[in-house]
């Protein structure tokens, strides 16, 4: 049996960037700022911690202020799931790929978000059946930086477990670097028409169906 290690944002889903844009700009408005993020800003920053978005836009403000804006964004996100549901959609071929993998192998999800938000995201794109709670890990480095990283989370999960191979799928260098934990094969994904991030993956793809070669 192989282990497939999935990232969520930018891989299993598409559209979250629009929700992030709306929520971030609403937070700026509520905090009294005139500055606003553009779609180009969000595309460039996507994948960073939320407070780092505000570091980029408001470099003159304190770290505490950036964290306060981040906290407000998470509060809005959790209190208004309809904002996420309005934009978020499954990536192309997601259900087909997850279903075929699930028939033969194990899949886990490691995402840098809060546990509550992650459940909303999974439900929104209807992939919850593929990821029962014991296979879902919300690292939440945004709000709890001492909790751990994706790498330490995977290390802990793999303790006392053995798989024939480990396949990591993500859209960032952090996801690709997970192969350093126990070897394996890495896939860097980017939505069709979008550039790949700069990292050394075994494979780069715009089509998740290419993963089916691994089953």
C-alpha positions as CSV (number, residue, x, y, z in Angstrom):
1,X,0.0,0.0,0.0
2,X,1.2,3.5,-0.9
3,X,0.6,6.7,1.0
4,X,-0.6,9.8,-0.8
5,X,0.0,13.0,1.1
6,X,-2.2,15.9,-0.2
7,X,-2.1,19.6,0.2
8,X,-5.4,21.4,0.1
9,X,-5.3,25.0,-1.1
10,X,-4.4,25.3,-4.7
11,X,-4.5,21.6,-5.2
12,X,-7.7,19.9,-4.3
13,X,-9.6,23.2,-4.7
14,X,-9.8,26.2,-6.8
15,X,-11.4,29.6,-6.1
16,X,-10.2,30.2,-2.5
17,X,-8.1,33.1,-3.7
18,X,-11.3,35.0,-4.4
19,X,-12.6,34.3,-0.9
20,X,-9.2,35.4,0.6
21,X,-9.4,38.6,-1.4
22,X,-12.9,39.5,-0.2
23,X,-12.2,38.6,3.4
24,X,-8.8,40.4,3.5
25,X,-10.2,43.6,2.0
26,X,-13.2,43.6,4.4
27,X,-10.8,43.3,7.3
28,X,-8.8,46.2,6.0
29,X,-12.0,48.2,5.7
30,X,-13.1,47.4,9.2
31,X,-9.7,48.3,10.6
32,X,-9.9,51.7,8.9
33,X,-7.3,51.2,6.2
34,X,-7.7,52.7,2.7
35,X,-5.3,50.1,1.1
36,X,-6.8,47.1,-0.7
37,X,-5.4,43.9,-2.1
38,X,-5.7,43.2,-5.8
39,X,-6.2,39.9,-7.5
40,X,-2.5,40.1,-8.6
41,X,-1.4,40.5,-5.0
42,X,-3.4,37.5,-3.8
43,X,-2.0,35.4,-6.7
44,X,1.5,36.3,-5.7
45,X,1.0,35.8,-2.0
46,X,-1.2,32.8,-2.0
47,X,0.2,30.0,0.2
48,X,1.8,32.3,2.7
49,X,0.5,32.8,6.2
50,X,-2.4,35.3,6.3
51,X,-0.5,37.8,8.5
52,X,2.3,37.8,5.9
53,X,-0.3,39.2,3.4
54,X,-0.7,42.2,5.7
55,X,3.1,42.4,6.2
56,X,3.3,42.9,2.4
57,X,0.6,45.4,2.1
58,X,1.2,47.3,5.4
59,X,5.0,47.1,6.0
60,X,4.9,50.1,8.2
61,X,2.6,48.4,10.8
62,X,3.7,46.3,13.7
63,X,3.7,42.5,13.8
64,X,1.0,42.6,16.4
65,X,-1.2,44.6,14.0
66,X,-0.6,42.1,11.2
67,X,-1.6,39.3,13.6
68,X,-4.7,41.2,14.7
69,X,-5.8,41.5,11.0
70,X,-5.1,37.8,10.5
71,X,-7.2,36.9,13.6
72,X,-10.1,39.0,12.3
73,X,-9.9,37.3,8.9
74,X,-10.1,33.8,10.5
75,X,-13.1,35.0,12.6
76,X,-14.9,36.3,9.5
77,X,-14.0,33.1,7.6
78,X,-15.4,30.8,10.3
79,X,-18.4,32.9,11.0
80,X,-19.3,33.4,7.4
81,X,-18.8,30.0,5.6
82,X,-21.0,31.3,2.8
83,X,-18.2,33.5,1.6
84,X,-16.0,30.4,1.0
85,X,-18.8,28.4,-0.4
86,X,-19.5,31.2,-2.9
87,X,-16.1,30.8,-4.5
88,X,-14.5,27.5,-3.7
89,X,-14.8,24.6,-6.2
90,X,-13.1,21.2,-6.6
91,X,-10.1,21.3,-8.9
92,X,-10.6,19.5,-12.2
93,X,-10.8,15.7,-12.0
94,X,-10.4,15.7,-8.2
95,X,-13.2,13.3,-7.4
96,X,-12.2,10.9,-10.1
97,X,-8.6,10.8,-8.9
98,X,-9.4,10.6,-5.2
99,X,-11.8,7.8,-5.8
100,X,-9.4,5.6,-7.8
101,X,-6.6,6.1,-5.3
102,X,-8.9,5.3,-2.4
103,X,-9.7,1.9,-3.8
104,X,-6.1,0.7,-3.4
105,X,-4.1,3.1,-1.2
106,X,-4.2,5.4,1.8
107,X,-4.6,9.2,1.5
108,X,-4.0,11.9,4.1
109,X,-4.3,15.7,4.0
110,X,-2.0,18.1,5.7
111,X,-3.1,21.8,5.4
112,X,-1.8,25.0,6.9
113,X,-5.1,26.2,8.2
114,X,-7.4,26.0,11.2
115,X,-9.2,22.7,12.0
116,X,-12.6,24.4,11.8
117,X,-11.9,26.1,8.5
118,X,-10.5,22.9,7.0
119,X,-13.7,21.0,7.7
120,X,-15.7,23.7,6.0
121,X,-13.4,23.6,3.0
122,X,-13.6,19.8,2.7
123,X,-17.4,19.8,2.9
124,X,-17.6,22.7,0.4
125,X,-16.0,20.6,-2.4
126,X,-17.5,17.3,-1.2
127,X,-14.3,15.4,-0.5
128,X,-14.9,14.7,3.1
129,X,-15.6,10.9,2.5
130,X,-12.1,10.5,1.2
131,X,-10.5,12.1,4.3
132,X,-11.9,10.8,7.6
133,X,-10.8,12.8,10.6
134,X,-7.9,10.5,11.4
135,X,-6.5,11.3,8.0
136,X,-6.8,15.1,8.2
137,X,-4.2,17.3,9.8
138,X,-4.6,21.1,10.2
139,X,-1.2,22.4,11.0
140,X,-2.5,25.9,11.7
141,X,0.9,27.6,11.6
142,X,-0.9,30.8,11.1
143,X,-2.2,31.1,14.6
144,X,-0.1,28.4,16.4
145,X,3.4,28.6,15.1
146,X,4.7,26.4,17.9
147,X,2.3,23.6,17.1
148,X,4.5,22.2,14.4
149,X,5.0,22.1,10.6
150,X,3.8,20.0,7.8
151,X,7.1,18.1,8.0
152,X,6.9,17.3,11.7
153,X,3.2,16.4,11.3
154,X,4.1,13.9,8.6
155,X,7.0,12.5,10.6
156,X,4.7,11.9,13.6
157,X,2.1,10.2,11.4
158,X,4.7,7.9,9.8
159,X,6.1,6.7,13.1
160,X,5.6,3.0,13.4
161,X,4.0,2.8,9.9
162,X,5.3,1.4,6.8
163,X,4.3,2.1,3.2
164,X,5.5,0.8,-0.1
165,X,6.0,4.4,-1.4
166,X,5.0,7.9,-0.4
167,X,3.5,10.3,-2.9
168,X,3.3,14.0,-2.0
169,X,1.1,16.4,-4.0
170,X,1.3,20.1,-3.4
171,X,1.7,23.5,-5.1
172,X,4.6,24.9,-3.0
173,X,8.2,24.1,-2.1
174,X,7.1,23.2,1.4
175,X,4.9,20.5,0.1
176,X,7.5,19.1,-2.3
177,X,10.1,19.1,0.5
178,X,8.0,16.6,2.4
179,X,9.7,13.8,0.5
180,X,12.8,14.5,2.6
181,X,10.9,12.9,5.6
182,X,10.9,9.4,4.2
183,X,11.8,9.5,0.5
184,X,9.1,9.0,-2.1
185,X,7.8,10.8,-5.2
186,X,6.7,14.5,-5.4
187,X,4.2,16.1,-7.7
188,X,4.1,19.9,-8.0
189,X,0.6,20.9,-9.2
190,X,-0.6,24.2,-10.6
191,X,-4.0,24.9,-12.1
192,X,-4.1,24.9,-15.9
193,X,-2.8,28.2,-17.3
194,X,-0.9,29.1,-14.2
195,X,2.9,29.0,-13.7
196,X,4.6,26.5,-11.5
197,X,6.4,27.7,-8.4
198,X,10.1,27.4,-8.3
199,X,11.1,24.1,-6.7
200,X,12.6,20.7,-7.6
201,X,9.7,18.2,-7.9
202,X,9.9,14.8,-9.5
203,X,6.9,15.8,-11.7
204,X,5.2,19.0,-12.5
205,X,1.6,18.8,-13.8
206,X,-1.5,20.8,-14.6
207,X,-3.6,17.6,-14.6
208,X,-4.2,15.6,-11.4
209,X,-5.0,12.5,-13.5
210,X,-1.3,12.1,-14.0
211,X,-1.2,10.8,-10.4
212,X,-3.1,7.7,-11.5
213,X,0.2,6.3,-12.9
214,X,1.1,5.8,-9.2
215,X,-1.7,3.4,-8.5
